[in-house]
Amino acid sequence: MNSNLAVLIDGDNISSNYIEEMMEEITKYGNPTIKRIYGDWTSPNLVKWKNLLLENAIIPIQQYAYTRGKNATDSAMIIDAMDILYSGKVNGFCLVSSDSDFTRLATRLREAGMQVIGIGEKKTPNPFIVACDRFIYIEILKKRTEEKVENKESSADKISKKEINLIMSSINDLSDDDGWAFLGDVGSLIQKKRPNFDSRNFGFDKLTPLIKSIGKFEIERRENQKNKHKLIYVRIKK
């Protein structure tokens, strides 16, 4: 059953340039039944957003900046999130912001059994990232269909020893006596350990080609009794 999601966007904090890719990404995790964006719509900073709201069925929530230096948008978004939580109409939340002020909200929603997906820029503070079940960097969502492959690869982050050790430890946690672990379970465990881990950060669409590129792992495809798709297993090279 597809989960119903509440998508809450901090309009003061996120650029409208990513809206198409962002909404497409969100549908991978559930059905966005509630879509709201918060900000001071009298401000010229949100002009670009205005033209996109009807196209994407996003409801704007007006929040005046009562005091300079204080972000009233955060408070309005947090209050709405709790109202939606208690309504019982959704199974999860997508919080779109790079602001660490939403760390406690993400934690509270997860305590209530909600799935919480965060979307924000790479500058997002780590406390907010780890408070989510999954955190996606908005920069990697921007389509690069017109770019050449070499440009795409050069813009990707290089995988570090820290990430390689994360993959290795996750395989060890799940492996059988022969060292093999089901890759789907490995990916899920990595996500729990590091919510912002995403193969796209390193220039790969999926986890399998990323692991292959490292050169430290063996990949084995096995027959699946339930369907035609093969099961992928991985182990550390001896």
Kinemage of the C-alpha trace (Angstrom):
@kinemage 1
@onewidth
@group {chain A} dominant
@subgroup {mainchain}
@vectorlist {calphas} color= white
{ca met a 1} P 0.000 0.000 0.000
{ca asn a 2} L 1.347 3.410 -1.003
{ca ser a 3} L 2.007 5.723 1.956
{ca asn a 4} L 0.325 9.122 2.143
{ca leu a 5} L 2.856 11.893 2.675
{ca ala a 6} L 2.631 15.470 3.881
{ca val a 7} L 5.120 17.620 1.991
{ca leu a 8} L 6.018 20.780 3.929
{ca ile a 9} L 8.373 23.224 2.198
{ca asp a 10} L 10.303 26.051 3.833
{ca gly a 11} L 9.927 28.611 1.038
{ca asp a 12} L 12.334 31.029 2.696
{ca asn a 13} L 15.055 28.402 2.655
{ca ile a 14} L 14.717 26.404 -0.585
{ca ser a 15} L 15.122 27.552 -4.191
{ca ser a 16} L 12.255 27.075 -6.644
{ca asn a 17} L 14.747 25.858 -9.261
{ca tyr a 18} L 14.455 22.292 -7.987
{ca ile a 19} L 10.678 21.927 -7.778
{ca glu a 20} L 10.143 19.541 -10.708
{ca glu a 21} L 12.905 17.127 -9.722
{ca met a 22} L 11.977 17.375 -6.057
{ca met a 23} L 8.315 16.447 -6.531
{ca glu a 24} L 9.308 13.586 -8.822
{ca glu a 25} L 11.681 12.278 -6.175
{ca ile a 26} L 9.063 12.460 -3.429
{ca thr a 27} L 6.652 10.215 -5.361
{ca lys a 28} L 9.189 7.377 -5.002
{ca tyr a 29} L 8.416 7.234 -1.291
{ca gly a 30} L 4.665 7.765 -1.245
{ca asn a 31} L 1.660 9.733 -2.415
{ca pro a 32} L 2.023 13.452 -1.557
{ca thr a 33} L -1.571 14.079 -0.475
{ca ile a 34} L -0.770 17.278 1.432
{ca lys a 35} L 1.559 19.833 -0.180
{ca arg a 36} L 2.184 23.168 1.529
{ca ile a 37} L 4.835 25.848 1.272
{ca tyr a 38} L 5.482 28.448 3.962
{ca gly a 39} L 6.811 31.985 3.652
{ca asp a 40} L 6.059 35.671 3.515
{ca trp a 41} L 4.351 35.969 0.129
{ca thr a 42} L 4.586 39.755 0.234
{ca ser a 43} L 8.350 39.353 -0.107
{ca pro a 44} L 9.949 39.630 -3.585
{ca asn a 45} L 12.157 36.665 -2.701
{ca leu a 46} L 9.254 34.275 -3.314
{ca val a 47} L 8.161 35.610 -6.700
{ca lys a 48} L 9.588 32.618 -8.586
{ca trp a 49} L 7.717 30.218 -6.333
{ca lys a 50} L 4.357 31.878 -7.057
{ca asn a 51} L 4.390 30.833 -10.705
{ca leu a 52} L 4.995 27.185 -9.822
{ca leu a 53} L 2.409 26.615 -7.099
{ca leu a 54} L -0.613 25.978 -9.340
{ca glu a 55} L 1.393 23.724 -11.657
{ca asn a 56} L 2.339 21.492 -8.736
{ca ala a 57} L -0.847 21.839 -6.629
{ca ile a 58} L 1.082 23.286 -3.684
{ca ile a 59} L -0.870 25.422 -1.220
{ca pro a 60} L 0.932 28.607 -0.083
{ca ile a 61} L 0.730 29.435 3.622
{ca gln a 62} L 1.236 33.098 4.420
{ca gln a 63} L 3.462 33.848 7.373
{ca tyr a 64} L 4.491 37.420 8.069
{ca ala a 65} L 7.932 38.110 9.482
{ca tyr a 66} L 6.805 39.804 12.700
{ca thr a 67} L 10.299 40.434 14.004
{ca arg a 68} L 13.484 40.984 12.032
{ca gly a 69} L 15.974 38.169 12.521
{ca lys a 70} L 13.309 35.698 13.680
{ca asn a 71} L 12.000 33.028 11.314
{ca ala a 72} L 8.233 32.906 11.793
{ca thr a 73} L 7.998 30.457 8.871
{ca asp a 74} L 9.613 27.747 10.985
{ca ser a 75} L 7.019 28.094 13.732
{ca ala a 76} L 4.087 28.000 11.310
{ca met a 77} L 5.449 24.898 9.603
{ca ile a 78} L 6.049 23.121 12.904
{ca ile a 79} L 2.540 23.899 14.186
{ca asp a 80} L 0.994 22.666 10.932
{ca ala a 81} L 3.068 19.478 11.037
{ca met a 82} L 1.745 18.625 14.494
{ca asp a 83} L -1.847 19.337 13.428
{ca ile a 84} L -1.400 17.023 10.440
{ca leu a 85} L 0.180 14.367 12.653
{ca tyr a 86} L -2.818 14.315 14.998
{ca ser a 87} L -5.263 14.258 12.069
{ca gly a 88} L -4.106 10.730 11.255
{ca lys a 89} L -4.341 11.363 7.503
{ca val a 90} L -0.725 10.607 6.573
{ca asn a 91} L 1.869 7.909 7.151
{ca gly a 92} L 4.896 10.116 6.714
{ca phe a 93} L 6.325 13.577 6.212
{ca cys a 94} L 8.713 15.152 3.755
{ca leu a 95} L 10.377 18.203 5.300
{ca val a 96} L 12.026 20.383 2.670
{ca ser a 97} L 14.529 22.725 4.290
{ca ser a 98} L 18.218 23.147 5.082
{ca asp a 99} L 17.413 24.620 8.485
{ca ser a 100} L 18.499 22.813 11.650
{ca asp a 101} L 15.488 24.329 13.481
{ca phe a 102} L 13.452 21.374 12.172
{ca thr a 103} L 15.635 18.800 13.950
{ca arg a 104} L 13.303 18.442 16.934
{ca leu a 105} L 10.258 18.268 14.662
{ca ala a 106} L 11.770 15.408 12.657
{ca thr a 107} L 12.611 13.565 15.874
{ca arg a 108} L 9.116 14.075 17.281
{ca leu a 109} L 7.439 12.833 14.107
{ca arg a 110} L 9.576 9.695 14.083
{ca glu a 111} L 8.736 9.098 17.732
{ca ala a 112} L 5.099 9.071 16.636
{ca gly a 113} L 5.842 6.328 14.110
{ca met a 114} L 6.003 8.560 11.061
{ca gln a 115} L 8.445 8.057 8.216
{ca val a 116} L 10.431 11.290 7.835
{ca ile a 117} L 12.244 12.205 4.625
{ca gly a 118} L 14.372 15.324 4.592
{ca ile a 119} L 15.347 17.262 1.479
{ca gly a 120} L 17.819 20.121 1.643
{ca glu a 121} L 21.096 21.535 0.416
{ca lys a 122} L 24.482 20.033 1.203
{ca lys a 123} L 25.021 22.821 3.737
{ca thr a 124} L 22.267 21.305 5.946
{ca pro a 125} L 23.543 20.790 9.536
{ca asn a 126} L 24.114 17.168 10.499
{ca pro a 127} L 21.661 17.114 13.454
{ca phe a 128} L 18.721 17.639 11.080
{ca ile a 129} L 20.088 15.056 8.644
{ca val a 130} L 20.405 12.284 11.223
{ca ala a 131} L 16.988 13.115 12.693
{ca cys a 132} L 15.387 11.922 9.424
{ca asp a 133} L 14.928 8.364 8.178
{ca arg a 134} L 16.404 9.469 4.861
{ca phe a 135} L 17.955 12.737 3.788
{ca ile a 136} L 18.364 13.706 0.135
{ca tyr a 137} L 20.617 16.489 -1.074
{ca ile a 138} L 18.589 18.671 -3.395
{ca glu a 139} L 21.611 19.399 -5.603
{ca ile a 140} L 21.717 15.810 -6.907
{ca leu a 141} L 18.100 15.974 -8.030
{ca lys a 142} L 18.746 18.574 -10.701
{ca lys a 143} L 18.500 16.872 -14.064
{ca arg a 144} L 21.715 16.595 -16.045
{ca thr a 145} L 20.290 15.152 -19.246
{ca glu a 146} L 22.115 17.735 -21.376
{ca glu a 147} L 25.448 17.209 -19.671
{ca lys a 148} L 28.086 14.831 -20.948
{ca val a 149} L 28.922 11.773 -18.883
{ca glu a 150} L 32.373 13.068 -18.024
{ca asn a 151} L 30.899 16.316 -16.696
{ca lys a 152} L 28.489 14.378 -14.508
{ca glu a 153} L 31.266 12.262 -13.069
{ca ser a 154} L 33.528 15.234 -12.408
{ca ser a 155} L 30.768 16.981 -10.466
{ca ala a 156} L 30.200 13.994 -8.206
{ca asp a 157} L 31.851 13.568 -4.812
{ca lys a 158} L 34.652 11.048 -4.529
{ca ile a 159} L 33.815 8.155 -2.234
{ca ser a 160} L 36.041 8.242 0.815
{ca lys a 161} L 37.479 5.541 3.035
{ca lys a 162} L 34.811 6.424 5.584
{ca glu a 163} L 31.998 5.508 3.164
{ca ile a 164} L 33.798 2.339 2.067
{ca asn a 165} L 34.145 1.269 5.700
{ca leu a 166} L 30.436 1.961 6.167
{ca ile a 167} L 29.606 -0.411 3.314
{ca met a 168} L 32.021 -3.044 4.636
{ca ser a 169} L 30.688 -2.938 8.183
{ca ser a 170} L 27.100 -3.193 6.933
{ca ile a 171} L 27.957 -6.255 4.849
{ca asn a 172} L 29.662 -7.839 7.864
{ca asp a 173} L 26.614 -7.132 10.028
{ca leu a 174} L 24.336 -9.039 7.630
{ca ser a 175} L 26.555 -11.676 6.025
{ca asp a 176} L 26.104 -15.430 6.231
{ca asp a 177} L 28.872 -17.919 7.043
{ca asp a 178} L 30.331 -17.503 3.555
{ca gly a 179} L 30.375 -13.711 3.806
{ca trp a 180} L 27.460 -13.058 1.421
{ca ala a 181} L 24.776 -10.476 2.220
{ca phe a 182} L 21.634 -9.516 0.283
{ca leu a 183} L 22.329 -6.124 -1.267
{ca gly a 184} L 18.806 -4.832 -0.601
{ca asp a 185} L 19.287 -5.400 3.128
{ca val a 186} L 22.750 -3.837 2.983
{ca gly a 187} L 21.329 -0.707 1.379
{ca ser a 188} L 18.594 -0.444 4.011
{ca leu a 189} L 21.088 -0.831 6.858
{ca ile a 190} L 23.419 1.798 5.382
{ca gln a 191} L 20.456 4.182 5.154
{ca lys a 192} L 19.656 3.640 8.827
{ca lys a 193} L 23.252 4.254 9.829
{ca arg a 194} L 23.731 7.266 7.533
{ca pro a 195} L 20.452 8.877 6.360
{ca asn a 196} L 22.218 11.083 3.791
{ca phe a 197} L 24.080 8.227 2.093
{ca asp a 198} L 23.029 8.205 -1.547
{ca ser a 199} L 24.821 6.567 -4.476
{ca arg a 200} L 23.881 9.610 -6.581
{ca asn a 201} L 26.179 11.725 -4.417
{ca phe a 202} L 29.036 9.806 -6.046
{ca gly a 203} L 27.742 9.869 -9.615
{ca phe a 204} L 25.907 6.521 -9.644
{ca asp a 205} L 22.170 6.028 -10.038
{ca lys a 206} L 22.137 2.804 -7.981
{ca leu a 207} L 24.103 1.155 -5.186
{ca thr a 208} L 25.216 -1.831 -7.304
{ca pro a 209} L 27.381 0.116 -9.795
{ca leu a 210} L 28.810 2.202 -6.952
{ca ile a 211} L 29.935 -0.944 -5.110
{ca lys a 212} L 31.351 -2.401 -8.330
{ca ser a 213} L 33.406 0.750 -8.934
{ca ile a 214} L 35.164 0.447 -5.563
{ca gly a 215} L 36.827 -2.830 -6.502
{ca lys a 216} L 36.784 -4.300 -3.003
{ca phe a 217} L 33.596 -6.346 -3.307
{ca glu a 218} L 32.231 -9.373 -5.139
{ca ile a 219} L 28.777 -9.251 -6.715
{ca glu a 220} L 26.645 -12.349 -7.325
{ca arg a 221} L 23.251 -12.520 -9.031
{ca arg a 222} L 21.000 -15.373 -7.947
{ca glu a 223} L 17.725 -16.734 -9.278
{ca asn a 224} L 14.561 -15.390 -7.672
{ca gln a 225} L 11.806 -17.953 -7.172
{ca lys a 226} L 9.080 -15.281 -6.997
{ca asn a 227} L 9.789 -13.324 -10.193
{ca lys a 228} L 12.217 -12.876 -13.062
{ca his a 229} L 14.325 -10.263 -11.300
{ca lys a 230} L 17.555 -11.720 -9.977
{ca leu a 231} L 18.607 -11.238 -6.374
{ca ile a 232} L 21.892 -9.424 -5.905
{ca tyr a 233} L 24.302 -10.502 -3.174
{ca val a 234} L 27.587 -8.908 -2.175
{ca arg a 235} L 30.610 -9.816 -0.092
{ca ile a 236} L 34.007 -8.388 0.701
{ca lys a 237} L 36.796 -9.743 -1.484
{ca lys a 238} L 39.110 -12.075 0.359
